C-alpha cells in the first residue's frame, strides 16, 4: 500500500503539489487516550476542556479506572526519624549500593 510519493532530498521525501494524496487512518479518539495524553488529567478538567471544544474528535468524556492515576496520588511513606541512633566510631555503619 502506498501512502505518498515524493522526491528524496537528503534524508527527507518531499511531496510535490496537491495531486499526491496522503492517506490518513481515521482513529476513534477516546477519552482514555486523551486522559493519558494530558498527563492523567481529572475527568472534571477534561469535561471543561470538552465544553470549550479543546479536545478534537472526542464525543463524550467518560474515563475508565486508571491505575496509573491512582498510584500517582498515593501518599509516600517517609522514613522514621526517631529510630536512628548516632554512631560513635567512624565507619561503624556503612551504607553501600551493590
PDB file as gemmi writes it, atoms N, CA and C in Angstrom:
CRYST1    1.000    1.000    1.000  90.00  90.00  90.00 P 1                      
ATOM      1  N   UNK A   1       0.836  -1.179   0.000  1.00  0.00           N  
ATOM      2  CA  UNK A   1       0.000   0.000   0.000  1.00  0.00           C  
ATOM      3  C   UNK A   1       0.878   1.240   0.000  1.00  0.00           C  
ATOM      4  N   UNK A   2       0.620   2.142  -0.894  1.00  0.00           N  
ATOM      5  CA  UNK A   2       1.406   3.361  -0.989  1.00  0.00           C  
ATOM      6  C   UNK A   2       0.675   4.492  -0.267  1.00  0.00           C  
ATOM      7  N   UNK A   3       1.406   5.223   0.549  1.00  0.00           N  
ATOM      8  CA  UNK A   3       0.822   6.352   1.266  1.00  0.00           C  
ATOM      9  C   UNK A   3       1.026   7.647   0.494  1.00  0.00           C  
ATOM     10  N   UNK A   4       2.237   7.884  -0.004  1.00  0.00           N  
ATOM     11  CA  UNK A   4       2.524   9.118  -0.743  1.00  0.00           C  
ATOM     12  C   UNK A   4       3.738   8.897  -1.639  1.00  0.00           C  
ATOM     13  N   UNK A   5       3.900   9.791  -2.595  1.00  0.00           N  
ATOM     14  CA  UNK A   5       5.084   9.800  -3.452  1.00  0.00           C  
ATOM     15  C   UNK A   5       5.815  11.104  -3.247  1.00  0.00           C  
ATOM     16  N   UNK A   6       7.125  11.028  -3.360  1.00  0.00           N  
ATOM     17  CA  UNK A   6       7.910  12.235  -3.216  1.00  0.00           C  
ATOM     18  C   UNK A   6       9.325  12.022  -3.697  1.00  0.00           C  
ATOM     19  N   UNK A   7       9.999  13.112  -3.965  1.00  0.00           N  
ATOM     20  CA  UNK A   7      11.387  13.078  -4.401  1.00  0.00           C  
ATOM     21  C   UNK A   7      12.267  13.129  -3.162  1.00  0.00           C  
ATOM     22  N   UNK A   8      13.246  12.216  -3.102  1.00  0.00           N  
ATOM     23  CA  UNK A   8      14.124  12.158  -1.940  1.00  0.00           C  
ATOM     24  C   UNK A   8      15.145  13.283  -2.024  1.00  0.00           C  
ATOM     25  N   UNK A   9      15.175  14.116  -0.979  1.00  0.00           N  
ATOM     26  CA  UNK A   9      16.123  15.206  -0.866  1.00  0.00           C  
ATOM     27  C   UNK A   9      16.857  15.025   0.454  1.00  0.00           C  
ATOM     28  N   UNK A  10      18.074  14.535   0.398  1.00  0.00           N  
ATOM     29  CA  UNK A  10      18.809  14.229   1.618  1.00  0.00           C  
ATOM     30  C   UNK A  10      18.150  13.045   2.313  1.00  0.00           C  
ATOM     31  N   UNK A  11      17.712  13.242   3.541  1.00  0.00           N  
ATOM     32  CA  UNK A  11      17.045  12.179   4.287  1.00  0.00           C  
ATOM     33  C   UNK A  11      15.525  12.341   4.268  1.00  0.00           C  
ATOM     34  N   UNK A  12      15.015  13.368   3.527  1.00  0.00           N  
ATOM     35  CA  UNK A  12      13.581  13.653   3.502  1.00  0.00           C  
ATOM     36  C   UNK A  12      12.979  13.320   2.150  1.00  0.00           C  
ATOM     37  N   UNK A  13      11.706  12.974   2.146  1.00  0.00           N  
ATOM     38  CA  UNK A  13      10.945  12.787   0.920  1.00  0.00           C  
ATOM     39  C   UNK A  13       9.994  13.967   0.786  1.00  0.00           C  
ATOM     40  N   UNK A  14      10.170  14.780  -0.227  1.00  0.00           N  
ATOM     41  CA  UNK A  14       9.368  15.980  -0.431  1.00  0.00           C  
ATOM     42  C   UNK A  14       8.235  15.668  -1.406  1.00  0.00           C  
ATOM     43  N   UNK A  15       6.988  15.857  -0.959  1.00  0.00           N  
ATOM     44  CA  UNK A  15       5.851  15.664  -1.860  1.00  0.00           C  
ATOM     45  C   UNK A  15       5.643  16.947  -2.642  1.00  0.00           C  
ATOM     46  N   UNK A  16       5.227  16.808  -3.883  1.00  0.00           N  
ATOM     47  CA  UNK A  16       5.084  17.973  -4.749  1.00  0.00           C  
ATOM     48  C   UNK A  16       3.620  18.158  -5.137  1.00  0.00           C  
ATOM     49  N   UNK A  17       3.061  19.312  -4.815  1.00  0.00           N  
ATOM     50  CA  UNK A  17       1.733  19.688  -5.255  1.00  0.00           C  
ATOM     51  C   UNK A  17       0.601  18.936  -4.567  1.00  0.00           C  
ATOM     52  N   UNK A  18      -0.614  19.318  -4.940  1.00  0.00           N  
ATOM     53  CA  UNK A  18      -1.803  18.736  -4.333  1.00  0.00           C  
ATOM     54  C   UNK A  18      -2.252  17.466  -5.047  1.00  0.00           C  
ATOM     55  N   UNK A  19      -1.590  17.075  -6.137  1.00  0.00           N  
ATOM     56  CA  UNK A  19      -2.040  15.890  -6.869  1.00  0.00           C  
ATOM     57  C   UNK A  19      -1.672  14.597  -6.156  1.00  0.00           C  
ATOM     58  N   UNK A  20      -0.719  14.659  -5.204  1.00  0.00           N  
ATOM     59  CA  UNK A  20      -0.373  13.482  -4.428  1.00  0.00           C  
ATOM     60  C   UNK A  20      -1.171  13.512  -3.128  1.00  0.00           C  
ATOM     61  N   UNK A  21      -1.892  12.475  -2.891  1.00  0.00           N  
ATOM     62  CA  UNK A  21      -2.721  12.413  -1.692  1.00  0.00           C  
ATOM     63  C   UNK A  21      -2.056  11.549  -0.644  1.00  0.00           C  
ATOM     64  N   UNK A  22      -2.128  11.982   0.570  1.00  0.00           N  
ATOM     65  CA  UNK A  22      -1.589  11.208   1.676  1.00  0.00           C  
ATOM     66  C   UNK A  22      -2.758  10.560   2.404  1.00  0.00           C  
ATOM     67  N   UNK A  23      -2.719   9.241   2.521  1.00  0.00           N  
ATOM     68  CA  UNK A  23      -3.784   8.523   3.211  1.00  0.00           C  
ATOM     69  C   UNK A  23      -3.575   8.639   4.708  1.00  0.00           C  
ATOM     70  N   UNK A  24      -4.628   8.909   5.406  1.00  0.00           N  
ATOM     71  CA  UNK A  24      -4.571   9.010   6.852  1.00  0.00           C  
ATOM     72  C   UNK A  24      -5.615   8.064   7.422  1.00  0.00           C  
ATOM     73  N   UNK A  25      -5.209   7.276   8.398  1.00  0.00           N  
ATOM     74  CA  UNK A  25      -6.135   6.363   9.031  1.00  0.00           C  
ATOM     75  C   UNK A  25      -6.950   7.140  10.052  1.00  0.00           C  
ATOM     76  N   UNK A  26      -8.257   7.044   9.947  1.00  0.00           N  
ATOM     77  CA  UNK A  26      -9.129   7.703  10.918  1.00  0.00           C  
ATOM     78  C   UNK A  26      -9.099   6.901  12.205  1.00  0.00           C  
ATOM     79  N   UNK A  27      -8.779   7.551  13.298  1.00  0.00           N  
ATOM     80  CA  UNK A  27      -8.676   6.873  14.583  1.00  0.00           C  
ATOM     81  C   UNK A  27      -9.785   7.392  15.477  1.00  0.00           C  
ATOM     82  N   UNK A  28     -10.473   6.502  16.107  1.00  0.00           N  
ATOM     83  CA  UNK A  28     -11.546   6.875  17.014  1.00  0.00           C  
ATOM     84  C   UNK A  28     -10.936   7.388  18.316  1.00  0.00           C  
ATOM     85  N   UNK A  29     -11.055   8.687  18.553  1.00  0.00           N  
ATOM     86  CA  UNK A  29     -10.492   9.295  19.752  1.00  0.00           C  
ATOM     87  C   UNK A  29     -11.321   8.876  20.959  1.00  0.00           C  
ATOM     88  N   UNK A  30     -10.660   8.391  21.968  1.00  0.00           N  
ATOM     89  CA  UNK A  30     -11.356   8.000  23.182  1.00  0.00           C  
ATOM     90  C   UNK A  30     -10.938   8.913  24.324  1.00  0.00           C  
ATOM     91  N   UNK A  31     -11.810   9.001  25.321  1.00  0.00           N  
ATOM     92  CA  UNK A  31     -11.480   9.856  26.461  1.00  0.00           C  
ATOM     93  C   UNK A  31     -10.307   9.295  27.255  1.00  0.00           C  
ATOM     94  N   UNK A  32     -10.114   7.968  27.237  1.00  0.00           N  
ATOM     95  CA  UNK A  32      -8.960   7.380  27.933  1.00  0.00           C  
ATOM     96  C   UNK A  32      -7.653   7.783  27.260  1.00  0.00           C  
ATOM     97  N   UNK A  33      -7.651   7.844  25.931  1.00  0.00           N  
ATOM     98  CA  UNK A  33      -6.457   8.272  25.204  1.00  0.00           C  
ATOM     99  C   UNK A  33      -6.132   9.724  25.540  1.00  0.00           C  
ATOM    100  N   UNK A  34      -7.152  10.592  25.541  1.00  0.00           N  
ATOM    101  CA  UNK A  34      -6.921  11.992  25.892  1.00  0.00           C  
ATOM    102  C   UNK A  34      -6.495  12.124  27.341  1.00  0.00           C  
ATOM    103  N   UNK A  35      -7.020  11.288  28.218  1.00  0.00           N  
ATOM    104  CA  UNK A  35      -6.633  11.286  29.637  1.00  0.00           C  
ATOM    105  C   UNK A  35      -5.130  11.033  29.777  1.00  0.00           C  
ATOM    106  N   UNK A  36      -4.609  10.065  29.011  1.00  0.00           N  
ATOM    107  CA  UNK A  36      -3.171   9.773  29.054  1.00  0.00           C  
ATOM    108  C   UNK A  36      -2.368  10.880  28.388  1.00  0.00           C  
ATOM    109  N   UNK A  37      -2.853  11.417  27.262  1.00  0.00           N  
ATOM    110  CA  UNK A  37      -2.136  12.494  26.563  1.00  0.00           C  
ATOM    111  C   UNK A  37      -1.966  13.730  27.438  1.00  0.00           C  
ATOM    112  N   UNK A  38      -2.974  13.994  28.264  1.00  0.00           N  
ATOM    113  CA  UNK A  38      -2.964  15.196  29.089  1.00  0.00           C  
ATOM    114  C   UNK A  38      -2.356  14.955  30.463  1.00  0.00           C  
ATOM    115  N   UNK A  39      -1.551  13.925  30.596  1.00  0.00           N  
ATOM    116  CA  UNK A  39      -0.855  13.674  31.853  1.00  0.00           C  
ATOM    117  C   UNK A  39      -1.773  13.211  32.962  1.00  0.00           C  
ATOM    118  N   UNK A  40      -2.779  12.390  32.607  1.00  0.00           N  
ATOM    119  CA  UNK A  40      -3.733  11.822  33.564  1.00  0.00           C  
ATOM    120  C   UNK A  40      -4.561  12.913  34.244  1.00  0.00           C  
ATOM    121  N   UNK A  41      -5.086  13.819  33.420  1.00  0.00           N  
ATOM    122  CA  UNK A  41      -5.955  14.900  33.896  1.00  0.00           C  
ATOM    123  C   UNK A  41      -7.254  14.332  34.474  1.00  0.00           C  
ATOM    124  N   UNK A  42      -7.842  15.050  35.407  1.00  0.00           N  
ATOM    125  CA  UNK A  42      -9.089  14.602  36.026  1.00  0.00           C  
ATOM    126  C   UNK A  42     -10.238  14.645  35.019  1.00  0.00           C  
ATOM    127  N   UNK A  43     -11.268  13.862  35.303  1.00  0.00           N  
ATOM    128  CA  UNK A  43     -12.445  13.829  34.423  1.00  0.00           C  
ATOM    129  C   UNK A  43     -13.138  15.189  34.412  1.00  0.00           C  
ATOM    130  N   UNK A  44     -13.169  15.868  35.554  1.00  0.00           N  
ATOM    131  CA  UNK A  44     -13.783  17.190  35.637  1.00  0.00           C  
ATOM    132  C   UNK A  44     -13.054  18.193  34.737  1.00  0.00           C  
ATOM    133  N   UNK A  45     -11.723  18.177  34.801  1.00  0.00           N  
ATOM    134  CA  UNK A  45     -10.939  19.075  33.949  1.00  0.00           C  
ATOM    135  C   UNK A  45     -11.114  18.774  32.478  1.00  0.00           C  
ATOM    136  N   UNK A  46     -11.227  17.489  32.151  1.00  0.00           N  
ATOM    137  CA  UNK A  46     -11.425  17.114  30.751  1.00  0.00           C  
ATOM    138  C   UNK A  46     -12.806  17.540  30.262  1.00  0.00           C  
ATOM    139  N   UNK A  47     -13.822  17.485  31.128  1.00  0.00           N  
ATOM    140  CA  UNK A  47     -15.166  17.933  30.741  1.00  0.00           C  
ATOM    141  C   UNK A  47     -15.176  19.426  30.454  1.00  0.00           C  
ATOM    142  N   UNK A  48     -14.412  20.191  31.231  1.00  0.00           N  
ATOM    143  CA  UNK A  48     -14.307  21.630  30.980  1.00  0.00           C  
ATOM    144  C   UNK A  48     -13.655  21.875  29.630  1.00  0.00           C  
ATOM    145  N   UNK A  49     -12.573  21.158  29.342  1.00  0.00           N  
ATOM    146  CA  UNK A  49     -11.907  21.313  28.048  1.00  0.00           C  
ATOM    147  C   UNK A  49     -12.809  20.861  26.897  1.00  0.00           C  
ATOM    148  N   UNK A  50     -13.619  19.833  27.138  1.00  0.00           N  
ATOM    149  CA  UNK A  50     -14.523  19.327  26.100  1.00  0.00           C  
ATOM    150  C   UNK A  50     -15.606  20.352  25.780  1.00  0.00           C  
ATOM    151  N   UNK A  51     -16.132  21.030  26.804  1.00  0.00           N  
ATOM    152  CA  UNK A  51     -17.153  22.051  26.546  1.00  0.00           C  
ATOM    153  C   UNK A  51     -16.571  23.243  25.788  1.00  0.00           C  
ATOM    154  N   UNK A  52     -15.271  23.491  25.943  1.00  0.00           N  
ATOM    155  CA  UNK A  52     -14.610  24.573  25.206  1.00  0.00           C  
ATOM    156  C   UNK A  52     -14.093  24.107  23.853  1.00  0.00           C  
ATOM    157  N   UNK A  53     -14.413  22.842  23.487  1.00  0.00           N  
ATOM    158  CA  UNK A  53     -14.027  22.234  22.212  1.00  0.00           C  
ATOM    159  C   UNK A  53     -12.514  22.227  22.006  1.00  0.00           C  
ATOM    160  N   UNK A  54     -11.773  21.894  23.069  1.00  0.00           N  
ATOM    161  CA  UNK A  54     -10.312  21.815  23.002  1.00  0.00           C  
ATOM    162  C   UNK A  54      -9.817  20.393  22.773  1.00  0.00           C  
ATOM    163  N   UNK A  55     -10.721  19.415  22.740  1.00  0.00           N  
ATOM    164  CA  UNK A  55     -10.350  18.016  22.536  1.00  0.00           C  
ATOM    165  C   UNK A  55     -10.988  17.526  21.242  1.00  0.00           C  
ATOM    166  N   UNK A  56     -10.339  17.744  20.103  1.00  0.00           N  
ATOM    167  CA  UNK A  56     -10.935  17.379  18.818  1.00  0.00           C  
ATOM    168  C   UNK A  56     -11.136  15.873  18.680  1.00  0.00           C  
ATOM    169  N   UNK A  57     -12.282  15.506  18.125  1.00  0.00           N  
ATOM    170  CA  UNK A  57     -12.579  14.103  17.881  1.00  0.00           C  
ATOM    171  C   UNK A  57     -13.206  13.383  19.057  1.00  0.00           C  
ATOM    172  N   UNK A  58     -13.327  14.045  20.193  1.00  0.00           N  
ATOM    173  CA  UNK A  58     -13.881  13.406  21.387  1.00  0.00           C  
ATOM    174  C   UNK A  58     -15.370  13.715  21.477  1.00  0.00           C  
ATOM    175  N   UNK A  59     -16.183  12.659  21.560  1.00  0.00           N  
ATOM    176  CA  UNK A  59     -17.635  12.844  21.600  1.00  0.00           C  
ATOM    177  C   UNK A  59     -18.151  13.030  23.013  1.00  0.00           C  
ATOM    178  N   UNK A  60     -17.624  12.277  23.972  1.00  0.00           N  
ATOM    179  CA  UNK A  60     -18.039  12.415  25.359  1.00  0.00           C  
ATOM    180  C   UNK A  60     -16.854  12.073  26.262  1.00  0.00           C  
ATOM    181  N   UNK A  61     -16.931  12.541  27.504  1.00  0.00           N  
ATOM    182  CA  UNK A  61     -15.847  12.300  28.453  1.00  0.00           C  
ATOM    183  C   UNK A  61     -16.312  11.289  29.492  1.00  0.00           C  
ATOM    184  N   UNK A  62     -15.783  10.090  29.389  1.00  0.00           N  
ATOM    185  CA  UNK A  62     -16.038   9.031  30.360  1.00  0.00           C  
ATOM    186  C   UNK A  62     -14.735   8.259  30.531  1.00  0.00           C  
ATOM    187  N   UNK A  63     -14.057   8.467  31.642  1.00  0.00           N  
ATOM    188  CA  UNK A  63     -12.754   7.845  31.868  1.00  0.00           C  
ATOM    189  C   UNK A  63     -12.947   6.566  32.669  1.00  0.00           C  
ATOM    190  N   UNK A  64     -12.322   5.487  32.192  1.00  0.00           N  
ATOM    191  CA  UNK A  64     -12.317   4.236  32.940  1.00  0.00           C  
ATOM    192  C   UNK A  64     -11.357   4.365  34.121  1.00  0.00           C  
ATOM    193  N   UNK A  65     -11.361   3.362  35.009  1.00  0.00           N  
ATOM    194  CA  UNK A  65     -10.423   3.382  36.132  1.00  0.00           C  
ATOM    195  C   UNK A  65      -8.991   3.349  35.593  1.00  0.00           C  
ATOM    196  N   UNK A  66      -8.180   4.284  36.045  1.00  0.00           N  
ATOM    197  CA  UNK A  66      -6.795   4.392  35.589  1.00  0.00           C  
ATOM    198  C   UNK A  66      -5.872   4.096  36.767  1.00  0.00           C  
ATOM    199  N   UNK A  67      -5.204   2.956  36.711  1.00  0.00           N  
ATOM    200  CA  UNK A  67      -4.325   2.538  37.801  1.00  0.00           C  
ATOM    201  C   UNK A  67      -3.158   3.503  37.988  1.00  0.00           C  
ATOM    202  N   UNK A  68      -2.638   4.045  36.872  1.00  0.00           N  
ATOM    203  CA  UNK A  68      -1.516   4.985  36.968  1.00  0.00           C  
ATOM    204  C   UNK A  68      -1.908   6.250  37.724  1.00  0.00           C  
ATOM    205  N   UNK A  69      -3.142   6.742  37.504  1.00  0.00           N  
ATOM    206  CA  UNK A  69      -3.600   7.934  38.217  1.00  0.00           C  
ATOM    207  C   UNK A  69      -3.744   7.657  39.702  1.00  0.00           C  
ATOM    208  N   UNK A  70      -4.260   6.491  40.047  1.00  0.00           N  
ATOM    209  CA  UNK A  70      -4.448   6.130  41.449  1.00  0.00           C  
ATOM    210  C   UNK A  70      -3.107   6.005  42.154  1.00  0.00           C  
ATOM    211  N   UNK A  71      -2.158   5.308  41.538  1.00  0.00           N  
ATOM    212  CA  UNK A  71      -0.843   5.128  42.156  1.00  0.00           C  
ATOM    213  C   UNK A  71      -0.088   6.450  42.264  1.00  0.00           C  
ATOM    214  N   UNK A  72      -0.298   7.346  41.318  1.00  0.00           N  
ATOM    215  CA  UNK A  72       0.378   8.637  41.349  1.00  0.00           C  
ATOM    216  C   UNK A  72      -0.099   9.540  42.470  1.00  0.00           C  
ATOM    217  N   UNK A  73      -1.313   9.285  42.974  1.00  0.00           N  
ATOM    218  CA  UNK A  73      -1.872  10.119  44.034  1.00  0.00           C  
ATOM    219  C   UNK A  73      -1.651   9.544  45.427  1.00  0.00           C  
ATOM    220  N   UNK A  74      -1.067   8.368  45.525  1.00  0.00           N  
ATOM    221  CA  UNK A  74      -0.812   7.763  46.830  1.00  0.00           C  
ATOM    222  C   UNK A  74       0.208   8.589  47.601  1.00  0.00           C  
ATOM    223  N   UNK A  75       0.004   8.657  48.903  1.00  0.00           N  
ATOM    224  CA  UNK A  75       0.959   9.340  49.764  1.00  0.00           C  
ATOM    225  C   UNK A  75       2.159   8.430  49.991  1.00  0.00           C  
ATOM    226  N   UNK A  76       3.322   8.980  49.859  1.00  0.00           N  
ATOM    227  CA  UNK A  76       4.528   8.193  50.060  1.00  0.00           C  
ATOM    228  C   UNK A  76       4.901   8.174  51.538  1.00  0.00           C  
ATOM    229  N   UNK A  77       5.323   7.032  52.007  1.00  0.00           N  
ATOM    230  CA  UNK A  77       5.694   6.878  53.413  1.00  0.00           C  
ATOM    231  C   UNK A  77       7.118   7.387  53.594  1.00  0.00           C  
ATOM    232  N   UNK A  78       7.301   8.238  54.598  1.00  0.00           N  
ATOM    233  CA  UNK A  78       8.643   8.763  54.852  1.00  0.00           C  
ATOM    234  C   UNK A  78       9.382   7.842  55.816  1.00  0.00           C  
ATOM    235  N   UNK A  79      10.679   8.004  55.868  1.00  0.00           N  
ATOM    236  CA  UNK A  79      11.496   7.226  56.791  1.00  0.00           C  
ATOM    237  C   UNK A  79      11.259   7.704  58.220  1.00  0.00           C  
ATOM    238  N   UNK A  80      11.385   6.791  59.153  1.00  0.00           N  
ATOM    239  CA  UNK A  80      11.250   7.168  60.556  1.00  0.00           C  
ATOM    240  C   UNK A  80      12.487   7.953  60.984  1.00  0.00           C  
ATOM    241  N   UNK A  81      12.262   9.053  61.678  1.00  0.00           N  
ATOM    242  CA  UNK A  81      13.377   9.904  62.073  1.00  0.00           C  
ATOM    243  C   UNK A  81      13.879   9.604  63.486  1.00  0.00           C  
ATOM    244  N   UNK A  82      13.029   9.063  64.333  1.00  0.00           N  
ATOM    245  CA  UNK A  82      13.416   8.885  65.726  1.00  0.00           C  
ATOM    246  C   UNK A  82      14.120   7.560  66.008  1.00  0.00           C  
ATOM    247  N   UNK A  83      14.139   6.623  65.082  1.00  0.00           N  
ATOM    248  CA  UNK A  83      14.741   5.321  65.357  1.00  0.00           C  
ATOM    249  C   UNK A  83      16.244   5.271  65.077  1.00  0.00           C  
ATOM    250  N   UNK A  84      16.798   6.322  64.537  1.00  0.00           N  
ATOM    251  CA  UNK A  84      18.233   6.335  64.240  1.00  0.00           C  
ATOM    252  C   UNK A  84      19.030   6.641  65.496  1.00  0.00           C  
ATOM    253  N   UNK A  85      20.012   5.815  65.736  1.00  0.00           N  
ATOM    254  CA  UNK A  85      20.909   6.071  66.869  1.00  0.00           C  
ATOM    255  C   UNK A  85      22.250   6.519  66.312  1.00  0.00           C  
ATOM    256  N   UNK A  86      22.790   7.594  66.828  1.00  0.00           N  
ATOM    257  CA  UNK A  86      24.066   8.075  66.302  1.00  0.00           C  
ATOM    258  C   UNK A  86      25.193   7.084  66.626  1.00  0.00           C  
ATOM    259  N   UNK A  87      26.077   6.922  65.706  1.00  0.00           N  
ATOM    260  CA  UNK A  87      27.211   6.003  65.884  1.00  0.00           C  
ATOM    261  C   UNK A  87      28.401   6.784  66.457  1.00  0.00           C  
ATOM    262  N   UNK A  88      29.191   6.099  67.273  1.00  0.00           N  
ATOM    263  CA  UNK A  88      30.294   6.759  67.960  1.00  0.00           C  
ATOM    264  C   UNK A  88      31.587   6.702  67.160  1.00  0.00           C  
ATOM    265  N   UNK A  89      31.813   5.624  66.442  1.00  0.00           N  
ATOM    266  CA  UNK A  89      33.061   5.448  65.700  1.00  0.00           C  
ATOM    267  C   UNK A  89      32.830   5.674  64.211  1.00  0.00           C  
ATOM    268  N   UNK A  90      33.856   6.126  63.527  1.00  0.00           N  
ATOM    269  CA  UNK A  90      33.800   6.271  62.084  1.00  0.00           C  
ATOM    270  C   UNK A  90      33.717   4.880  61.462  1.00  0.00           C  
ATOM    271  N   UNK A  91      32.940   4.744  60.412  1.00  0.00           N  
ATOM    272  CA  UNK A  91      32.722   3.507  59.656  1.00  0.00           C  
ATOM    273  C   UNK A  91      32.071   2.414  60.500  1.00  0.00           C  
ATOM    274  N   UNK A  92      31.412   2.787  61.608  1.00  0.00           N  
ATOM    275  CA  UNK A  92      30.684   1.803  62.400  1.00  0.00           C  
ATOM    276  C   UNK A  92      29.459   1.310  61.633  1.00  0.00           C  
ATOM    277  N   UNK A  93      28.884   2.195  60.826  1.00  0.00           N  
ATOM    278  CA  UNK A  93      27.738   1.859  59.999  1.00  0.00           C  
ATOM    279  C   UNK A  93      28.014   2.370  58.588  1.00  0.00           C  
ATOM    280  N   UNK A  94      28.000   1.482  57.628  1.00  0.00           N  
ATOM    281  CA  UNK A  94      28.309   1.843  56.245  1.00  0.00           C  
ATOM    282  C   UNK A  94      27.139   1.458  55.368  1.00  0.00           C  
ATOM    283  N   UNK A  95      26.661   2.373  54.526  1.00  0.00           N  
ATOM    284  CA  UNK A  95      25.619   2.099  53.546  1.00  0.00           C  
ATOM    285  C   UNK A  95      26.279   2.027  52.181  1.00  0.00           C  
ATOM    286  N   UNK A  96      25.935   1.014  51.414  1.00  0.00           N  
ATOM    287  CA  UNK A  96      26.511   0.912  50.071  1.00  0.00           C  
ATOM    288  C   UNK A  96      25.469   0.376  49.101  1.00  0.00           C  
ATOM    289  N   UNK A  97      25.663   0.659  47.858  1.00  0.00           N  
ATOM    290  CA  UNK A  97      24.802   0.171  46.787  1.00  0.00           C  
ATOM    291  C   UNK A  97      25.596  -0.862  45.996  1.00  0.00           C  
ATOM    292  N   UNK A  98      25.209  -2.099  46.131  1.00  0.00           N  
ATOM    293  CA  UNK A  98      25.971  -3.170  45.483  1.00  0.00           C  
ATOM    294  C   UNK A  98      25.343  -3.533  44.174  1.00  0.00           C  
TER     295      UNK A  98                                                      
END                                                                             
